[in-house]
């Protein structure tokens, strides 16, 4: 039973990774990721400097 459960968990994890890779390859999602990263980067740098 433990072997089957472990294999099932591995299969689910592999499928999740496959879906994430497929979604990350889409241009509109790459654009959103870049915008989010830039937003976090600018907010983090301005907040970090104001506190010092």
Z-matrix of the N, CA and C atoms (Angstrom, degrees):
N
C 1 1.454
C 2 1.525 1 110.38
N 3 1.330 2 117.06 1 -41.90
C 4 1.455 3 121.18 2 -178.27
C 5 1.536 4 110.63 3 -64.38
N 6 1.328 5 116.31 4 -37.81
C 7 1.460 6 121.24 5 179.56
C 8 1.531 7 110.64 6 -64.17
N 9 1.312 8 116.53 7 -42.92
C 10 1.466 9 121.14 8 179.68
C 11 1.528 10 110.01 9 -65.24
N 12 1.310 11 116.59 10 -43.56
C 13 1.463 12 121.05 11 179.97
C 14 1.528 13 110.54 12 -62.52
N 15 1.315 14 117.16 13 -41.65
C 16 1.462 15 121.08 14 178.48
C 17 1.517 16 112.09 15 -65.21
N 18 1.325 17 116.07 16 -40.70
C 19 1.464 18 120.24 17 178.32
C 20 1.519 19 110.66 18 -65.96
N 21 1.316 20 116.61 19 -38.65
C 22 1.465 21 121.03 20 179.21
C 23 1.530 22 110.61 21 -65.43
N 24 1.321 23 117.03 22 -43.28
C 25 1.466 24 120.87 23 177.84
C 26 1.519 25 110.81 24 -61.83
N 27 1.318 26 116.72 25 -40.49
C 28 1.458 27 121.07 26 178.30
C 29 1.512 28 112.00 27 -64.07
N 30 1.326 29 116.34 28 -40.43
C 31 1.466 30 120.69 29 179.20
C 32 1.527 31 110.99 30 -66.38
N 33 1.316 32 117.03 31 -40.83
C 34 1.466 33 121.27 32 178.78
C 35 1.527 34 110.02 33 -64.73
N 36 1.314 35 116.99 34 -42.85
C 37 1.461 36 120.84 35 178.91
C 38 1.525 37 110.96 36 -64.19
N 39 1.314 38 117.45 37 -41.37
C 40 1.468 39 120.88 38 179.00
C 41 1.517 40 111.00 39 -63.85
N 42 1.330 41 117.12 40 -40.20
C 43 1.466 42 121.29 41 178.88
C 44 1.525 43 110.00 42 -66.26
N 45 1.324 44 117.82 43 -40.45
C 46 1.462 45 121.33 44 179.07
C 47 1.527 46 110.50 45 -63.00
N 48 1.315 47 117.23 46 -42.24
C 49 1.469 48 121.15 47 178.39
C 50 1.521 49 109.98 48 -63.47
N 51 1.315 50 116.49 49 -40.15
C 52 1.467 51 121.28 50 179.08
C 53 1.531 52 110.63 51 -62.42
N 54 1.311 53 117.73 52 -42.53
C 55 1.466 54 121.60 53 179.78
C 56 1.521 55 110.50 54 -66.64
N 57 1.324 56 117.20 55 -42.74
C 58 1.471 57 120.88 56 179.79
C 59 1.523 58 110.06 57 -62.41
N 60 1.315 59 117.81 58 -43.65
C 61 1.465 60 120.52 59 179.02
C 62 1.525 61 111.61 60 -62.55
N 63 1.335 62 116.14 61 -41.78
C 64 1.468 63 120.56 62 -179.69
C 65 1.525 64 110.78 63 -64.20
N 66 1.330 65 116.79 64 -42.82
C 67 1.469 66 120.41 65 179.71
C 68 1.531 67 110.87 66 -69.27
N 69 1.320 68 117.45 67 -36.43
C 70 1.460 69 121.09 68 -179.29
C 71 1.524 70 111.77 69 -69.46
N 72 1.314 71 117.31 70 -22.30
C 73 1.462 72 120.88 71 -179.55
C 74 1.529 73 112.29 72 -79.15
N 75 1.314 74 117.57 73 -14.80
C 76 1.467 75 120.76 74 -178.23
C 77 1.530 76 109.77 75 -74.03
N 78 1.334 77 117.43 76 133.28
C 79 1.468 78 120.88 77 -176.95
C 80 1.531 79 114.06 78 -58.59
N 81 1.327 80 117.68 79 -39.06
C 82 1.467 81 118.76 80 -178.66
C 83 1.528 82 111.35 81 -67.01
N 84 1.321 83 116.85 82 -32.90
C 85 1.464 84 119.58 83 177.33
C 86 1.525 85 111.15 84 -75.28
N 87 1.321 86 117.73 85 -32.63
C 88 1.464 87 120.67 86 175.41
C 89 1.520 88 109.93 87 -64.65
N 90 1.331 89 116.25 88 -40.06
C 91 1.467 90 120.55 89 178.79
C 92 1.526 91 109.86 90 -63.97
N 93 1.322 92 116.77 91 -45.24
C 94 1.465 93 120.63 92 179.28
C 95 1.522 94 111.34 93 -62.19
N 96 1.319 95 116.68 94 -40.69
C 97 1.462 96 120.63 95 179.85
C 98 1.526 97 110.88 96 -64.26
N 99 1.333 98 116.73 97 -41.71
C 100 1.466 99 120.36 98 178.70
C 101 1.518 100 110.78 99 -64.61
N 102 1.344 101 116.77 100 -41.94
C 103 1.463 102 120.39 101 178.92
C 104 1.524 103 110.87 102 -63.71
N 105 1.323 104 116.97 103 -42.74
C 106 1.459 105 121.01 104 179.37
C 107 1.526 106 110.86 105 -64.37
N 108 1.322 107 116.33 106 -43.01
C 109 1.456 108 120.29 107 179.53
C 110 1.526 109 110.94 108 -63.04
N 111 1.313 110 116.38 109 -42.41
C 112 1.466 111 120.39 110 178.99
C 113 1.525 112 110.66 111 -64.86
N 114 1.325 113 116.78 112 -40.49
C 115 1.467 114 121.36 113 178.92
C 116 1.526 115 110.79 114 -62.50
N 117 1.323 116 116.15 115 -44.83
C 118 1.463 117 120.49 116 179.44
C 119 1.523 118 110.39 117 -66.90
N 120 1.323 119 116.09 118 -40.02
C 121 1.459 120 121.06 119 -179.11
C 122 1.526 121 111.35 120 -63.57
N 123 1.334 122 117.41 121 -45.17
C 124 1.470 123 119.96 122 -178.36
C 125 1.519 124 110.60 123 -71.05
N 126 1.324 125 117.17 124 -38.45
C 127 1.456 126 119.81 125 179.61
C 128 1.520 127 110.16 126 -67.31
N 129 1.334 128 117.00 127 -40.76
C 130 1.457 129 121.14 128 -178.85
C 131 1.514 130 112.17 129 -68.10
N 132 1.319 131 117.75 130 -38.25
C 133 1.461 132 119.74 131 -178.59
C 134 1.526 133 111.11 132 -73.34
N 135 1.330 134 118.24 133 -37.95
C 136 1.457 135 120.27 134 -178.86
C 137 1.532 136 109.92 135 -72.91
N 138 1.311 137 117.92 136 -38.31
C 139 1.472 138 121.23 137 179.53
C 140 1.515 139 110.27 138 -71.09
N 141 1.301 140 118.07 139 -36.89
C 142 1.453 141 121.44 140 -179.61
C 143 1.525 142 112.28 141 -67.42
N 144 1.291 143 116.55 142 -36.34
C 145 1.470 144 120.31 143 -178.96
C 146 1.535 145 111.28 144 -77.60
N 147 1.327 146 117.98 145 -33.32
C 148 1.462 147 120.99 146 -178.28
C 149 1.516 148 110.95 147 -67.08
N 150 1.317 149 117.27 148 -31.75
C 151 1.451 150 121.08 149 -177.44
C 152 1.521 151 113.92 150 -77.98
N 153 1.313 152 118.28 151 -10.08
C 154 1.467 153 120.14 152 -175.43
C 155 1.480 154 113.08 153 -96.47
